[in-house]
Amino acid sequence: MNTTTRSSTAERLGRWVGRGWRGYVRRERDVAGWLVSRNVPAGVVTVLLWSAKLAVLAVLLYVAFWLALLLVGLLLVARSRGGQYDDFAEPRDELRHGEAGFGWYSQDGHRLDPHDPNDPYDD
């Protein structure tokens, strides 16, 4: 029996995201300290960092908007093309049990596949 525990994919992903977040916070603190050491007021540093965060968020939202618009456009095109070949638009032949036994029948009830009416297994 194996006594070592294995971490799940979700746990590994969470650890990876956590390490990335800690690294980001550390770099942000380093940048803030570097700017303050260059005699930039702390209030201005805070405004600059928040402006950078908001700019990144705006770019991400802009890209997400255009991707969503592209996806909606593709769905509309696919839907408009799919309407021409709708499966329910016209009657189709089907497998069913009819007058001449089980087989392929047209919508008006005629059997389409070859069969022997005297065959006892063709019911």
PyMOL commands that set and color helices and strands:
alter all, ss='L'
color gray80, all
select helices_A, chain A and resi 9-37+42-85
alter helices_A, ss='H'
color red, helices_A
select strands_A, chain A and resi 94-98+101-105
alter strands_A, ss='S'
color yellow, strands_A
deselect
rebuild
show_as cartoon
